[in-house]
Amino acid sequence: MTFRATRLIGFIGLFMAAASFLAATQSPAGDKLPELNVGYIYTTHHSPFIVAMAKGEEFRDFGVYLRPVVDKMKYELMDGDTPLALFNIIVNKSGAETTTMFAQGNMDMALASGTAIMAGIDQGTKMKILCPTHVDGMSLVFPPQSTLSGWDQVAAHIKAAQQPVKIGYHSPTSAPRIVIEGALKQAGFTVTQDANQQHADVLLVDLKDTANFIPALTSGQVDAWVGPAPHPEVSEMKKVGHIALDLRDLPPAGAWHNFPCCVLAARDEVIAANPVAVGKTVELLGKSAEWCNGHKAEEGKAMAAWTGSPAEAVEKSNIVFTTAATENWMKGQGTYLDMLNSMDKFRGQLKGKTLHEAQDVLFDLRFTTTK
């Protein structure tokens, strides 16, 4: 084969590849598909979205599904045979990082803790919470040799300590961190982030990333940490941690049951420009959530293959996946708002606001059920 022929074949190959990619990003009418940067975090709190990516066209019977373009990186949001949007997938380390990207205009839609989204909205980022992704799934973890079990024993341990009990968290605006601080304060404990305040009962330590949970506990940097599933379950399986308390069991009794954590959010201009795609994304999350609830073993396998989390740890989690913005879920959001205000976390448009006053600023629930 001549050099010229080889070059010609190469050019033809490149042309066909480019044509295939362009075809993948065109709607049947010939219009270019909207490209949306969509973020998530490596946590079972985001299982419905991760599983939807992992299953891809296996979820075709849902009517709405994700068709892989580049595995783990690009997906078409499909409504039957019709592509609605091209998703550029972004993996975030925390909700705080997610909201920063929203503020920069580099994130269009993402899963993150509701508290992180609230913090971003307070700071002026124009975005809305669209629906929950789950309830529950947060725990307090002590070293593996610990025998602490339940709130009463944890509280007694804190009271008996000669110095502040150091509890780590992965993000300043994460739901586990907000819940533990709020509950401890409500129970009468003094909580600080200043290591010089040795009179405090609890010192909260920013570990920056979930990857630092186990090293921080093993090294003694913290006495315990609070975090989302599957990290607590994984730590027990690896015998490097002991779940002393599910946060749903914090006092007052029952107040934290079925409590919200992560949500799907999007920038206002993205919602306005792509209402059909946004609505179908919520629909897909809802159907995938229902599937995950009914197929825990298969969810575990999918998550293990995707994130490396042991399938058994995923199965052990007490998470309930849902996109329904129920009255109880909304009440939980009000609790978060009140707690964040009581802790003086807001400086902008949410400062001093009640849920009723802030509802239109925080939520756009037209795409999900509210019953």
C-alpha positions as CSV (number, residue, x, y, z in Angstrom):
1,M,0.0,0.0,0.0
2,T,1.4,3.4,-0.9
3,F,2.0,6.2,1.6
4,R,-0.7,8.3,-0.2
5,A,-3.3,5.5,0.1
6,T,-2.4,5.0,3.8
7,R,-2.9,8.7,4.4
8,L,-6.2,8.6,2.5
9,I,-7.5,5.7,4.6
10,G,-6.4,7.5,7.8
11,F,-8.3,10.7,6.7
12,I,-11.4,8.6,5.9
13,G,-11.2,7.0,9.4
14,L,-10.9,10.4,11.1
15,F,-13.8,11.7,9.0
16,M,-16.0,8.8,9.9
17,A,-15.2,9.1,13.6
18,A,-16.0,12.8,13.6
19,A,-19.2,12.2,11.7
20,S,-20.2,9.5,14.2
21,F,-19.6,11.9,17.1
22,L,-21.5,14.7,15.4
23,A,-24.4,12.3,14.7
24,A,-24.4,11.4,18.4
25,T,-24.8,15.0,19.3
26,Q,-27.6,15.8,16.9
27,S,-31.3,15.4,17.5
28,P,-33.4,13.7,14.9
29,A,-34.5,17.2,13.7
30,G,-30.9,18.1,13.0
31,D,-30.5,20.5,15.9
32,K,-27.4,20.3,18.0
33,L,-28.1,18.7,21.4
34,P,-27.6,20.9,24.4
35,E,-24.4,19.9,26.3
36,L,-24.8,19.9,30.0
37,N,-22.0,19.5,32.6
38,V,-23.5,17.1,35.2
39,G,-21.8,16.3,38.4
40,Y,-21.9,13.6,41.1
41,I,-19.8,12.3,44.0
42,Y,-18.5,8.8,44.7
43,T,-21.1,7.9,47.3
44,T,-24.0,5.6,47.5
45,H,-26.1,8.7,48.2
46,H,-25.8,9.1,44.4
47,S,-26.5,5.5,43.5
48,P,-29.5,6.2,41.4
49,F,-27.5,8.3,39.0
50,I,-24.4,6.1,39.1
51,V,-26.5,3.0,38.5
52,A,-28.3,4.7,35.6
53,M,-24.9,5.4,34.0
54,A,-23.7,1.8,34.7
55,K,-26.9,0.2,33.4
56,G,-27.1,2.5,30.4
57,E,-29.4,1.0,27.7
58,E,-30.4,-1.8,30.1
59,F,-32.8,0.7,31.6
60,R,-34.4,1.4,28.2
61,D,-37.7,0.0,29.4
62,F,-37.9,2.9,31.8
63,G,-38.6,5.0,28.7
64,V,-35.9,7.4,29.8
65,Y,-32.3,6.3,30.1
66,L,-28.6,7.2,29.5
67,R,-26.9,6.0,26.3
68,P,-23.1,5.8,26.6
69,V,-21.1,7.9,24.2
70,V,-17.8,7.7,26.1
71,D,-18.0,5.3,29.1
72,K,-18.1,7.2,32.5
73,M,-17.5,10.5,30.7
74,K,-20.3,11.3,28.2
75,Y,-23.9,10.1,28.0
76,E,-26.9,11.0,25.9
77,L,-30.1,11.5,27.9
78,M,-32.6,9.5,25.9
79,D,-36.4,9.7,25.8
80,G,-37.2,6.5,24.0
81,D,-35.3,6.8,20.7
82,T,-35.0,10.6,21.0
83,P,-31.8,12.1,22.4
84,L,-32.6,15.2,24.6
85,A,-29.1,16.3,25.9
86,L,-25.5,15.3,26.0
87,F,-24.2,15.0,29.5
88,N,-20.5,15.7,30.2
89,I,-19.9,13.9,33.5
90,I,-17.9,15.5,36.3
91,V,-16.8,13.7,39.4
92,N,-16.7,16.0,42.4
93,K,-15.0,15.5,45.8
94,S,-17.6,17.3,47.9
95,G,-20.8,19.5,47.8
96,A,-18.6,22.5,48.5
97,E,-16.6,21.9,45.3
98,T,-19.9,21.3,43.4
99,T,-21.4,24.7,44.5
100,T,-18.1,26.4,43.6
101,M,-18.4,25.0,40.1
102,F,-22.0,26.1,39.9
103,A,-21.0,29.6,40.9
104,Q,-18.3,29.6,38.2
105,G,-20.8,28.5,35.6
106,N,-18.8,25.3,35.0
107,M,-21.6,23.1,36.4
108,D,-25.1,22.9,34.9
109,M,-26.8,20.2,37.0
110,A,-25.5,18.0,39.8
111,L,-26.1,15.8,42.8
112,A,-24.8,17.2,46.1
113,S,-25.9,17.7,49.7
114,G,-28.9,20.0,50.1
115,T,-27.0,22.0,52.7
116,A,-24.2,22.7,50.2
117,I,-26.7,23.9,47.7
118,M,-28.3,26.1,50.3
119,A,-25.0,27.6,51.1
120,G,-24.3,28.3,47.4
121,I,-27.7,29.9,46.9
122,D,-27.1,32.1,50.0
123,Q,-23.9,33.3,48.4
124,G,-25.8,34.4,45.3
125,T,-25.6,31.5,42.9
126,K,-28.8,31.3,40.9
127,M,-29.7,27.6,41.1
128,K,-32.6,25.5,42.5
129,I,-33.1,22.2,44.3
130,L,-35.1,20.0,41.9
131,C,-35.7,16.9,44.0
132,P,-34.2,14.7,46.7
133,T,-32.1,11.6,45.8
134,H,-32.5,9.8,49.1
135,V,-33.1,10.0,52.8
136,D,-30.9,8.7,55.7
137,G,-27.5,7.1,55.1
138,M,-25.2,9.0,57.5
139,S,-23.2,7.6,60.5
140,L,-20.7,8.5,63.3
141,V,-17.6,6.2,63.2
142,F,-15.1,5.5,66.0
143,P,-12.0,3.4,66.0
144,P,-12.5,-0.4,65.4
145,Q,-11.8,-1.2,69.1
146,S,-14.5,1.1,70.3
147,T,-17.6,-0.6,71.9
148,L,-19.8,2.6,71.9
149,S,-23.3,1.9,70.6
150,G,-26.1,4.4,70.4
151,W,-26.6,8.0,71.5
152,D,-26.6,7.5,75.3
153,Q,-23.1,5.8,75.2
154,V,-21.7,8.4,72.7
155,A,-23.0,11.2,74.9
156,A,-21.6,9.7,78.1
157,H,-18.2,9.3,76.3
158,I,-18.1,12.9,75.3
159,K,-19.1,14.0,78.8
160,A,-16.3,11.9,80.4
161,A,-13.6,13.0,78.0
162,Q,-10.8,15.2,79.6
163,Q,-10.4,17.2,76.4
164,P,-12.6,17.9,73.4
165,V,-13.6,14.9,71.4
166,K,-12.3,15.4,67.8
167,I,-14.9,14.6,65.2
168,G,-13.8,14.8,61.5
169,Y,-16.0,15.7,58.5
170,H,-15.3,15.9,54.8
171,S,-16.9,19.2,53.8
172,P,-18.0,22.3,55.7
173,T,-21.4,22.3,54.0
174,S,-22.0,18.6,54.1
175,A,-25.2,17.3,55.6
176,P,-23.5,14.9,58.1
177,R,-21.4,17.8,59.5
178,I,-24.4,20.1,59.8
179,V,-26.5,17.4,61.4
180,I,-23.9,16.3,64.0
181,E,-23.1,19.9,65.0
182,G,-26.8,20.9,65.2
183,A,-27.8,17.8,67.2
184,L,-24.8,18.2,69.6
185,K,-25.7,21.8,70.3
186,Q,-29.3,21.0,70.8
187,A,-28.2,18.3,73.3
188,G,-26.3,20.9,75.3
189,F,-22.8,20.2,74.2
190,T,-20.3,23.0,73.3
191,V,-18.9,22.6,69.8
192,T,-16.0,24.4,68.3
193,Q,-13.6,24.4,65.3
194,D,-10.9,26.3,67.2
195,A,-8.3,23.8,68.5
196,N,-7.3,26.3,71.2
197,Q,-10.7,26.1,72.8
198,Q,-9.9,23.3,75.2
199,H,-13.0,23.9,77.3
200,A,-15.3,22.7,74.5
201,D,-16.9,19.3,74.5
202,V,-16.4,18.6,70.8
203,L,-13.8,19.9,68.3
204,L,-14.9,19.6,64.6
205,V,-12.1,18.9,62.2
206,D,-12.3,19.6,58.4
207,L,-10.7,16.5,56.7
208,K,-11.2,18.0,53.2
209,D,-12.2,14.8,51.5
210,T,-13.9,11.4,52.3
211,A,-10.6,9.8,51.3
212,N,-9.1,11.1,54.5
213,F,-11.6,9.5,56.9
214,I,-9.7,6.3,57.5
215,P,-6.2,7.8,57.6
216,A,-7.3,10.5,60.0
217,L,-8.8,8.0,62.4
218,T,-5.9,5.5,62.2
219,S,-3.3,8.2,62.8
220,G,-5.2,9.7,65.8
221,Q,-5.8,13.1,64.0
222,V,-9.5,12.6,65.0
223,D,-11.3,10.5,67.6
224,A,-14.2,9.8,65.3
225,W,-15.6,11.0,62.0
226,V,-19.1,11.6,60.6
227,G,-19.8,10.8,56.9
228,P,-22.1,9.5,54.2
229,A,-22.6,5.9,53.1
230,P,-20.8,3.8,52.1
231,H,-17.8,5.1,53.9
232,P,-19.0,4.0,57.4
233,E,-19.9,0.5,56.2
234,V,-16.6,0.2,54.3
235,S,-14.6,1.1,57.4
236,E,-16.3,-1.6,59.4
237,M,-15.8,-4.2,56.7
238,K,-12.1,-3.3,56.5
239,K,-11.9,-3.4,60.3
240,V,-10.7,0.2,60.5
241,G,-13.8,1.7,62.0
242,H,-16.8,1.0,64.2
243,I,-20.2,2.6,63.5
244,A,-21.3,3.9,66.9
245,L,-24.4,5.7,65.8
246,D,-26.6,6.2,62.7
247,L,-27.4,9.9,62.6
248,R,-31.0,9.1,62.3
249,D,-30.8,8.0,66.0
250,L,-29.6,11.4,67.3
251,P,-31.8,13.1,69.8
252,P,-34.6,14.1,70.0
253,A,-35.8,10.6,69.2
254,G,-37.4,10.3,65.8
255,A,-36.5,13.8,64.7
256,W,-33.8,12.7,62.3
257,H,-35.6,9.6,60.8
258,N,-36.1,9.7,57.0
259,F,-34.0,12.9,57.1
260,P,-32.9,14.5,53.8
261,C,-29.3,14.8,52.6
262,C,-28.5,14.8,48.9
263,V,-30.5,16.5,46.2
264,L,-30.4,17.2,42.4
265,A,-29.9,20.8,41.6
266,A,-29.5,22.9,38.5
267,R,-28.7,26.5,37.5
268,D,-31.7,28.6,36.9
269,E,-30.7,29.4,33.3
270,V,-30.2,25.7,32.5
271,I,-33.7,24.9,33.8
272,A,-35.2,27.7,31.8
273,A,-33.4,26.7,28.6
274,N,-33.9,22.9,29.0
275,P,-37.1,22.1,30.9
276,V,-37.7,18.9,29.1
277,A,-34.2,17.5,29.6
278,V,-34.3,18.6,33.3
279,G,-37.7,17.0,33.8
280,K,-36.6,13.7,32.2
281,T,-33.5,13.7,34.3
282,V,-35.6,13.9,37.5
283,E,-37.9,11.1,36.0
284,L,-34.8,8.9,35.4
285,L,-33.5,9.4,38.9
286,G,-36.9,8.5,40.3
287,K,-37.1,5.3,38.3
288,S,-33.5,4.3,39.0
289,A,-34.1,5.1,42.7
290,E,-37.1,2.7,42.8
291,W,-35.0,0.1,41.0
292,C,-32.1,0.5,43.5
293,N,-34.5,0.1,46.5
294,G,-35.8,-3.2,45.1
295,H,-32.4,-4.6,43.9
296,K,-29.9,-4.0,46.7
297,A,-27.6,-6.8,45.7
298,E,-27.5,-5.7,42.0
299,E,-27.1,-2.1,43.1
300,G,-24.1,-3.2,45.3
301,K,-22.5,-5.0,42.3
302,A,-22.9,-2.0,40.1
303,M,-21.5,0.4,42.7
304,A,-18.6,-1.9,43.4
305,A,-17.7,-2.0,39.7
306,W,-18.0,1.7,39.4
307,T,-16.6,3.1,42.6
308,G,-14.7,0.2,44.1
309,S,-16.9,0.2,47.2
310,P,-17.4,-3.4,48.5
311,A,-20.8,-4.6,47.3
312,E,-21.6,-5.9,50.8
313,A,-21.1,-2.4,52.3
314,V,-23.5,-0.9,49.8
315,E,-26.1,-3.6,50.7
316,K,-25.7,-2.9,54.4
317,S,-26.6,0.8,54.0
318,N,-29.9,2.0,55.5
319,I,-30.4,4.5,52.6
320,V,-33.9,4.9,51.1
321,F,-33.7,6.3,47.6
322,T,-36.5,8.7,46.5
323,T,-37.1,11.8,44.4
324,A,-40.4,12.5,46.1
325,A,-40.4,15.9,47.8
326,T,-42.7,14.8,50.6
327,E,-44.0,16.9,53.4
328,N,-41.6,15.2,55.8
329,W,-38.7,15.9,53.4
330,M,-39.6,19.5,53.2
331,K,-39.8,19.7,57.0
332,G,-36.3,18.4,57.1
333,Q,-35.1,21.1,54.7
334,G,-36.7,23.6,57.1
335,T,-34.7,22.1,59.9
336,Y,-31.5,22.5,58.0
337,L,-32.3,26.1,57.2
338,D,-33.1,26.9,60.8
339,M,-29.9,25.1,62.0
340,L,-27.7,26.8,59.5
341,N,-29.2,30.2,60.6
342,S,-28.8,29.3,64.3
343,M,-25.1,28.5,63.6
344,D,-24.7,31.8,61.8
345,K,-23.7,30.1,58.5
346,F,-25.6,32.4,56.2
347,R,-24.5,35.8,55.1
348,G,-26.6,36.5,52.1
349,Q,-30.2,36.1,51.0
350,L,-31.0,33.2,53.3
351,K,-29.8,34.9,56.5
352,G,-32.7,35.0,59.0
353,K,-35.2,33.5,56.6
354,T,-37.8,30.8,57.4
355,L,-38.5,28.0,55.0
356,H,-41.7,29.7,54.0
357,E,-39.8,32.9,53.2
358,A,-37.0,31.1,51.3
359,Q,-39.0,28.4,49.5
360,D,-39.2,30.1,46.1
361,V,-35.5,31.0,46.2
362,L,-34.5,27.4,47.1
363,F,-36.8,25.0,45.2
364,D,-38.2,24.3,41.8
365,L,-40.2,21.1,42.4
366,R,-42.4,21.1,39.3
367,F,-40.7,18.0,37.9
368,T,-41.3,15.7,40.9
369,T,-44.1,14.6,43.1
370,T,-44.6,16.5,46.4
371,K,-46.8,13.8,48.0
